[in-house]
């Protein structure tokens, strides 16, 4: 018995009533009885990616009987029968779509009875088998740990028993797959299987290859995954496999991610739904990534796959928006030459970003009315006083148009860096630099190439400390109180704060 956690804003609800179809046989008919429930609404849901979506609903009679019927066959996959308590049991939907299941609320898996679906009989045989073996292993590990520090031989004895149970489970799956090669459960077993790394080879120098296990594991990670079978999308396993590979096994650098993304998309072309999901997931994951510079992956995906002939699931309006977003972000990628900005300072004099002669230029877009800016800018000026002697200059562009508020903030906070603005809206920098939130902080090298972006003052200070260290210089931040606050994890620091 398990608890289903719904993400309400992502669940698609389509309420359907039990009805007759004017003499036409329904394409699917699932009759479910749960002893212990009566006169309650329950749901038929399905996995898709990492979410669960409600497909159908029905109200039971006084005996706890439910009927789910529809005019079109259900797409194959693992579905869930969800009780009012949100406890649920799983149902395999494949070729058999006219069957009955009966259980109770005491132990829904153990007490399950199935008629008309061999797939689900085999599925529940496996669930009961794996549950029993899980309890067995848990007990053996408890004994193994008890003797771990007091009796090594006894601990090893129970460890061997655990391995024997693991072997029994593995053999169960192998035999099942051999007897049912096309079954959905076989495909799930294959999808879940981890690559087995062979013995690590010895190098000519007599040492073991320390990278062999990683490279072998990564190279064989998808060996048994059938990308032509879209049923796998409707299981809780495919998304996890995809996510594990891209986030844990692939170096999180745009070029590396692009290469692996193309490899996976090529595999996914074996099935239209697989292609659609893999392209969408990679694109969305890296568009919304908090790792600095990974929006370059979004640009690659948008340019390569979001074309009229490939992204057939996207309407023309949405396709244009995606392509336009890629066009906006591409010039802002790490390593790209910064776009020109020429704006007026507080005295009305024109100042060009490219006239700044500094080892590093910090480009700041801000707004005196922005709550986050009101906190960040005073921190930034404290840092600037320490950092300026190390060849660092700040070019601070006000994105608002109220001149007096801008000048007042500068005076009150003592902002003695280069202050510029576009009060009369003559410049297109807001669009060119994607200024939809403030503050936005970029770091440029002496040639005005982008080397970091979307930092906050704390992470800017940390980044520049590392850069200066690489240059053979050391900067002391001991007097900056705000840096004593523990910074966020590396992956979480680069997203701009939003209003």
Phi and psi in degrees as a GROMACS rama.xvg file:
@    title "Ramachandran Plot"
@    xaxis  label "Phi"
@    yaxis  label "Psi"
@TYPE xy
-131.362  157.582  UNK-2
-99.8793  131.163  UNK-3
-94.2247  126.348  UNK-4
-103.191  113.396  UNK-5
-87.2958  142.533  UNK-6
-102.925  96.4534  UNK-7
-58.1509  -37.073  UNK-8
-73.1217  -8.69273  UNK-9
-110.01  -3.99657  UNK-10
-85.3998  130.505  UNK-11
-94.4556  120.151  UNK-12
-109.745  125.244  UNK-13
-129.325  97.5255  UNK-14
-75.6424  128.777  UNK-15
-129.686  140.775  UNK-16
-100.797  155.439  UNK-17
-74.4263  123.29  UNK-18
-143.176  162.822  UNK-19
-89.3189  154.666  UNK-20
-117.303  46.675  UNK-21
49.4628  44.3665  UNK-22
87.4244  -6.92681  UNK-23
-87.2209  132.529  UNK-24
-67.3118  133.935  UNK-25
-65.6733  149.295  UNK-26
-71.0278  -31.2314  UNK-27
-137.966  146.2  UNK-28
-147.989  108.277  UNK-29
-110.944  117.249  UNK-30
-107.279  118.922  UNK-31
-126.635  133.614  UNK-32
-125.022  130.084  UNK-33
-126.071  106.912  UNK-34
-67.3126  132.139  UNK-35
108.513  -3.96574  UNK-36
-127.116  141.209  UNK-37
-151.088  148.793  UNK-38
48.9364  45.2922  UNK-39
-128.298  148.203  UNK-40
-84.1705  128.932  UNK-41
-127.069  169.734  UNK-42
-131.712  147.689  UNK-43
-106.165  115.38  UNK-44
-120.25  167.783  UNK-45
-139.588  152.199  UNK-46
-74.7353  147.666  UNK-47
-155.711  114.838  UNK-48
63.3969  -128.908  UNK-49
-103.694  18.2856  UNK-50
-118.408  169.059  UNK-51
-124.45  133.329  UNK-52
-120.439  132.85  UNK-53
-74.666  126.878  UNK-54
-101.772  -34.8974  UNK-55
-154.307  162.322  UNK-56
-141.993  155.278  UNK-57
-157.284  153.185  UNK-58
-107.922  136.828  UNK-59
-79.9762  163.407  UNK-60
-90.2941  -169.323  UNK-61
-68.2763  -14.6972  UNK-62
-98.8699  3.93347  UNK-63
78.6499  27.5154  UNK-64
-99.8519  136.017  UNK-65
-125.911  148.766  UNK-66
-132.989  125.392  UNK-67
-114.495  121.69  UNK-68
-137.27  153.234  UNK-69
-156.766  162.215  UNK-70
-83.0484  -16.0836  UNK-71
-122.674  143.279  UNK-72
-60.8514  147.001  UNK-73
-78.8943  139.658  UNK-74
-61.7204  141.059  UNK-75
-63.3696  146.039  UNK-76
160.824  -171.149  UNK-77
-98.6361  122.069  UNK-78
-108.188  170.555  UNK-79
-131.299  134.165  UNK-80
-98.8027  113.249  UNK-81
-106.647  122.627  UNK-82
-82.445  168.019  UNK-83
-57.3433  -31.3061  UNK-84
-75.7555  -5.1874  UNK-85
73.6069  7.64499  UNK-86
-73.8359  154.06  UNK-87
-152.457  162.768  UNK-88
-128.835  158.195  UNK-89
-95.5625  151.867  UNK-90
-134.443  129.863  UNK-91
-84.3465  125.104  UNK-92
-112.43  119.344  UNK-93
-148.264  -118.891  UNK-94
-71.5166  -42.5496  UNK-95
-78.3625  113.844  UNK-96
-128.852  22.0025  UNK-97
-138.196  92.0749  UNK-98
-154.719  173.704  UNK-99
-130.006  150.421  UNK-100
-135.506  140.855  UNK-101
-138.589  133.04  UNK-102
-155.475  -167.633  UNK-103
-138.73  173.89  UNK-104
-83.1404  -4.96229  UNK-105
-74.0079  -51.0279  UNK-106
-150.503  93.4821  UNK-107
-65.4705  -33.2045  UNK-108
-78.3953  -52.1726  UNK-109
-62.8868  -35.6523  UNK-110
-98.184  15.9387  UNK-111
-73.989  132.735  UNK-112
-122.243  134.683  UNK-113
-128.57  137.377  UNK-114
-130.049  131.842  UNK-115
89.1946  4.98459  UNK-116
-141.116  100.178  UNK-117
-66.3826  -33.5877  UNK-118
-57.262  -45.7665  UNK-119
-75.3624  -29.1571  UNK-120
-61.6913  -47.0712  UNK-121
-64.8718  -38.4694  UNK-122
-61.7578  -45.6982  UNK-123
-75.979  -26.1871  UNK-124
-60.8943  -43.6864  UNK-125
-66.2693  -44.2009  UNK-126
-60.2557  -42.0273  UNK-127
-68.084  -39.5156  UNK-128
-62.1506  -49.468  UNK-129
-69.5155  -31.7797  UNK-130
-65.1828  -45.6274  UNK-131
-62.9061  -44.0679  UNK-132
-67.2122  -33.0213  UNK-133
-63.5846  -42.9837  UNK-134
-63.9224  -38.9611  UNK-135
-63.0501  -46.6541  UNK-136
-64.1404  -40.1883  UNK-137
-59.2141  -43.6277  UNK-138
-66.0167  -42.1671  UNK-139
-65.4403  -39.8348  UNK-140
-66.5407  -34.328  UNK-141
-60.8324  -45.0916  UNK-142
-67.1544  -38.9419  UNK-143
-60.1597  -43.9268  UNK-144
-70.4349  -30.7087  UNK-145
-61.7906  -39.9794  UNK-146
-92.9493  0.197457  UNK-147
-57  -41.0448  UNK-148
-100.254  -9.00406  UNK-149
-113.586  -30.129  UNK-150
-148.04  94.8882  UNK-151
-61.6934  -39.7885  UNK-152
-63.0528  -43.2259  UNK-153
-65.7248  -39.4927  UNK-154
-62.4492  -42.7122  UNK-155
-67.1316  -33.4006  UNK-156
-60.0759  -46.8565  UNK-157
-74.5113  -29.712  UNK-158
-63.069  -41.3757  UNK-159
-62.9369  -37.0537  UNK-160
-66.335  -38.0757  UNK-161
-61.8426  -44.7443  UNK-162
-63.4427  -34.6789  UNK-163
-65.7132  -41.2674  UNK-164
-64.966  -42.7016  UNK-165
-57.5746  -39.9897  UNK-166
-65.6005  -38.1926  UNK-167
-62.5986  -42.5629  UNK-168
-63.5428  -43.7666  UNK-169
-62.6499  -42.7452  UNK-170
-65.8195  -35.4982  UNK-171
-58.5002  -47.7481  UNK-172
-65.6828  -41.1422  UNK-173
-62.9532  -44.0812  UNK-174
-66.1188  -38.9977  UNK-175
-61.93  -46.5277  UNK-176
-63.4233  -37.6114  UNK-177
-65.868  -38.2156  UNK-178
-82.9291  -23.241  UNK-179
-134.475  66.3276  UNK-180
-62.2694  -29.6091  UNK-181
-100.357  1.32019  UNK-182
-67.7533  146.81  UNK-183
-58.1825  -40.2085  UNK-184
-63.0262  -35.9264  UNK-185
-62.3221  -43.3331  UNK-186
-63.9344  -35.1701  UNK-187
-68.8246  -41.9647  UNK-188
-57.2743  -47.4209  UNK-189
-62.7279  -41.0635  UNK-190
-63.2105  -36.6245  UNK-191
-81.0716  -15.0276  UNK-192
-71.2092  134.681  UNK-193
-89.1329  142.814  UNK-194
-61.6075  138.114  UNK-195
-97.043  113.683  UNK-196
-78.0182  125.522  UNK-197
-71.4281  178.951  UNK-198
-59.267  134.981  UNK-199
-70.2186  126.849  UNK-200
-70.1314  156.372  UNK-201
-93.9507  131.863  UNK-202
-78.7901  163.821  UNK-203
-54.4091  -27.961  UNK-204
-81.4115  1.83927  UNK-205
91.0166  -3.02331  UNK-206
-99.9357  158.032  UNK-207
-78.0085  146.18  UNK-208
-72.7046  107.5  UNK-209
-69.4394  -17.8919  UNK-210
-100.872  -4.48373  UNK-211
-59.5362  -47.4989  UNK-212
-59.9406  -43.9346  UNK-213
-63.0594  -49.2047  UNK-214
-66.3648  -37.625  UNK-215
-67.0951  -46.7375  UNK-216
-58.5271  -45.4208  UNK-217
-66.3828  -43.3155  UNK-218
-65.8296  -27.2172  UNK-219
-109.634  13.2199  UNK-220
-62.4617  -35.1879  UNK-221
-107.886  16.9829  UNK-222
-53.969  -39.7629  UNK-223
-104.461  11.987  UNK-224
-90.1509  125.411  UNK-225
-92.7673  96.3412  UNK-226
-72.5799  -7.5717  UNK-227
-86.6526  -5.35204  UNK-228
-104.985  99.2207  UNK-229
-70.605  -11.1441  UNK-230
-58.5773  -29.4656  UNK-231
-64.1466  -25.3567  UNK-232
-63.5618  -28.3085  UNK-233
-98.7636  42.3198  UNK-234
-131.798  162.135  UNK-235
-82.4005  9.26119  UNK-236
-104.746  -40.172  UNK-237
-60.7065  -47.2817  UNK-238
-58.5783  -43.5495  UNK-239
-61.8734  -39.7802  UNK-240
-64.1042  -46.6627  UNK-241
-61.5265  -46.1467  UNK-242
-65.9165  -42.4345  UNK-243
-59.773  -43.7739  UNK-244
-63.848  -53.2963  UNK-245
-69.0928  -33.8401  UNK-246
-94.6968  -30.7758  UNK-247
-103.687  -28.8517  UNK-248
-104.658  -16.466  UNK-249
-102.58  130.687  UNK-250
-59.3192  127.012  UNK-251
-81.4397  66.1894  UNK-252
-126.522  140.189  UNK-253
-50.7454  -44.9834  UNK-254
-63.035  -41.5836  UNK-255
-66.8292  -43.5547  UNK-256
-65.8144  -41.2221  UNK-257
-57.8209  -45.4428  UNK-258
-61.0687  -46.6346  UNK-259
-71.1275  -34.3364  UNK-260
-61.9098  -44.6281  UNK-261
-62.4957  -38.1338  UNK-262
-62.8824  -44.6762  UNK-263
-69.2006  -39.9197  UNK-264
-62.4936  -39.1511  UNK-265
-61.4503  -42.0997  UNK-266
-64.0321  -40.8685  UNK-267
-69.9089  -15.8894  UNK-268
-64.6779  -8.70621  UNK-269
-66.0911  -17.2451  UNK-270
-149.452  134.78  UNK-271
-60.4669  -42.2769  UNK-272
-68.8873  -38.3809  UNK-273
-62.6753  -45.268  UNK-274
-58.4019  -47.4687  UNK-275
-59.1479  -45.9896  UNK-276
-68.6911  -46.3875  UNK-277
-63.3821  -43.934  UNK-278
-62.3163  -47.2878  UNK-279
-61.6844  -47.0417  UNK-280
-63.8672  -45.9317  UNK-281
-64.7942  -44.2501  UNK-282
-60.7753  -48.7219  UNK-283
-66.6169  -40.9916  UNK-284
-60.2443  -43.25  UNK-285
-90.0837  -17.4454  UNK-286
-68.2998  -36.7616  UNK-287
-99.8234  9.35278  UNK-288
-65.9069  143.487  UNK-289
-92.7913  4.05209  UNK-290
-85.4524  127.08  UNK-291
-57.8312  130.189  UNK-292
90.461  -6.75179  UNK-293
-77.3398  -5.85401  UNK-294
-65.3918  -15.2603  UNK-295
-64.3392  -29.7993  UNK-296
-67.942  -41.5456  UNK-297
-56.9128  -44.5726  UNK-298
-60.2009  -44.9555  UNK-299
-60.128  -46.362  UNK-300
-65.0396  -42.0945  UNK-301
-64.1431  -43.6311  UNK-302
-70.8654  -33.5687  UNK-303
-87.3344  -37.9212  UNK-304
-118.787  -21.8438  UNK-305
-89.1238  67.7576  UNK-306
-115.729  161.475  UNK-307
-58.6677  -36.3655  UNK-308
-83.7509  -15.8858  UNK-309
-105.097  -48.586  UNK-310
-85.6173  64.9822  UNK-311
-70.4197  -13.7256  UNK-312
-85.3071  -5.87693  UNK-313
-105.809  130.677  UNK-314
-73.6093  167.129  UNK-315
-61.5968  -36.0671  UNK-316
-66.3183  -47.4731  UNK-317
-66.6264  -37.3781  UNK-318
-61.9004  -42.4287  UNK-319
-61.7618  -41.8324  UNK-320
-62.7913  -41.6337  UNK-321
-64.3463  -45.6496  UNK-322
-65.825  -37.9928  UNK-323
-67.4209  -37.8145  UNK-324
-62.1831  -41.0354  UNK-325
-63.8781  -40.5711  UNK-326
-64.0527  -34.7242  UNK-327
-70.6294  -42.7219  UNK-328
-78.981  -26.7675  UNK-329
-57.5616  -45.1325  UNK-330
-69.1949  -10.0472  UNK-331
-101.948  9.68252  UNK-332
-69.4882  152.398  UNK-333
-57.4472  133.244  UNK-334
95.8508  -13.3966  UNK-335
-81.8629  152.266  UNK-336
-70.5547  131.393  UNK-337
-63.2172  142.664  UNK-338
-73.2444  150.136  UNK-339
-67.0849  140.139  UNK-340
-135.57  124.159  UNK-341
-127.513  113.16  UNK-342
-133.037  168.11  UNK-343
-93.3826  141.604  UNK-344
-85.972  -171.318  UNK-345
-68.014  -18.0732  UNK-346
-96.4652  3.56319  UNK-347
85.3927  6.9771  UNK-348
-85.388  141.434  UNK-349
-78.849  133.13  UNK-350
-125.557  129.502  UNK-351
-105.595  136.956  UNK-352
-56.6073  -38.5144  UNK-353
-78.6103  -5.83919  UNK-354
-84.3404  -10.6422  UNK-355
-73.718  125.764  UNK-356
-105.836  96.09  UNK-357
-149.745  152.531  UNK-358
-61.1004  -41.0679  UNK-359
-137.452  137.162  UNK-360
-115.756  127.163  UNK-361
-99.1353  117.743  UNK-362
-99.4659  118.983  UNK-363
-118.977  124.874  UNK-364
-105.676  126.459  UNK-365
-149.676  174.329  UNK-366
-146.973  124.335  UNK-367
-62.4008  -20.4124  UNK-368
-88.5313  -8.4141  UNK-369
-75.9284  124.202  UNK-370
-59.5981  -41.4145  UNK-371
-68.1297  -35.9408  UNK-372
-64.265  -39.4337  UNK-373
-62.2403  -23.8193  UNK-374
-90.6259  -38.8284  UNK-375
-77.9364  -40.5462  UNK-376
-63.1092  -44.2342  UNK-377
-59.8527  -35.1456  UNK-378
-65.8452  -40.6707  UNK-379
-65.6327  -38.3463  UNK-380
-68.9108  -33.6806  UNK-381
-62.695  -43.6639  UNK-382
-65.865  -39.7496  UNK-383
-61.1368  -37.7604  UNK-384
-61.0408  -34.3093  UNK-385
-81.5597  -36.7256  UNK-386
-84.3894  -26.5391  UNK-387
-54.4161  -43.1744  UNK-388
-62.904  -12.1281  UNK-389
-94.0699  18.7145  UNK-390
84.8027  29.8436  UNK-391
-114.178  130.37  UNK-392
-124.818  150.827  UNK-393
-116.002  129.727  UNK-394
-112.375  102.163  UNK-395
-102.658  111.389  UNK-396
-101.862  117.884  UNK-397
-78.0953  125.648  UNK-398
-91.1604  -6.6563  UNK-399
-90.0164  178.434  UNK-400
-122.487  -0.0661126  UNK-401
-87.0498  102.511  UNK-402
-62.4057  -44.5834  UNK-403
-66.1053  -39.1155  UNK-404
-62.4006  -40.9967  UNK-405
-62.0498  -50.259  UNK-406
-67.2873  -36.137  UNK-407
-63.8301  -43.3764  UNK-408
-62.9051  -41.0909  UNK-409
-61.0683  -45.4273  UNK-410
-64.8505  -47.6371  UNK-411
-66.815  -34.9993  UNK-412
-96.4491  -2.77707  UNK-413
64.0298  47.2635  UNK-414
-82.1813  93.2026  UNK-415
-98.4523  24.9029  UNK-416
-92.6632  -165.492  UNK-417
-82.1906  110.576  UNK-418
-103.38  123.571  UNK-419
-136.112  162.874  UNK-420
-158.328  167.411  UNK-421
-125.847  70.2957  UNK-422
-61.6186  -34.8274  UNK-423
-95.3154  9.37075  UNK-424
56.9704  44.8013  UNK-425
-94.2529  -10.3325  UNK-426
-112.715  149.178  UNK-427
-100.876  19.1169  UNK-428
-63.991  -27.4462  UNK-429
-62.2116  -41.1044  UNK-430
-76.6853  -44.9181  UNK-431
-61.849  -32.0888  UNK-432
-103.39  10.6302  UNK-433
55.9982  48.7015  UNK-434
-87.5087  81.5759  UNK-435
-101.199  -16.7905  UNK-436
-136.714  157.973  UNK-437
-134.71  154.459  UNK-438
-79.5837  156.002  UNK-439
-124.056  127.469  UNK-440
-123.179  124.199  UNK-441
-115.909  152.049  UNK-442
-119.511  129.479  UNK-443
-116.183  145.825  UNK-444
-82.6282  -172.656  UNK-445
-67.411  -18.2283  UNK-446
-95.9884  7.53728  UNK-447
66.8469  33.8308  UNK-448
-92.4998  143.527  UNK-449
-74.2129  123.309  UNK-450
-116.081  -12.0532  UNK-451
-161.483  156.545  UNK-452
-157.126  161.304  UNK-453
52.4035  53.0959  UNK-454
-101.505  160.126  UNK-455
-102.848  172.588  UNK-456
-57.258  -40.5612  UNK-457
-62.9734  -46.7705  UNK-458
-75.8255  -27.7387  UNK-459
-61.1141  -47.3575  UNK-460
-60.7962  -41.9291  UNK-461
-65.5637  -43.9596  UNK-462
-61.642  -46.4784  UNK-463
-69.7833  -30.3686  UNK-464
-62.4381  -41.8682  UNK-465
-67.2867  -42.0372  UNK-466
-63.1962  -43.6865  UNK-467
-66.2404  -36.1023  UNK-468
-61.9407  -40.9192  UNK-469
-63.1064  -30.0434  UNK-470
-83.5024  -0.0628009  UNK-471
86.0251  16.4193  UNK-472
-116.413  149.915  UNK-473
-123.566  133.017  UNK-474
-117.428  136.533  UNK-475
-104.177  120.985  UNK-476
-106.818  16.722  UNK-477
-58.781  -27.3215  UNK-478
-86.6663  -3.29611  UNK-479
-94.0334  100.823  UNK-480
-58.853  -37.3485  UNK-481
-65.6941  -22.5502  UNK-482
-77.7198  -12.0518  UNK-483
-75.9687  -15.9184  UNK-484
-71.4864  133.808  UNK-485
-62.0347  125.961  UNK-486
-76.3692  165.701  UNK-487
-74.0694  168.055  UNK-488
-60.7966  152.615  UNK-489
-56.1185  -40.4566  UNK-490
-70.9902  -14.808  UNK-491
-105.106  5.06587  UNK-492
-97.4104  -7.45224  UNK-493
-103.018  -2.12708  UNK-494
-82.1672  136.43  UNK-495
-69.9069  148.729  UNK-496
-73.2216  147.034  UNK-497
-111.72  150.771  UNK-498
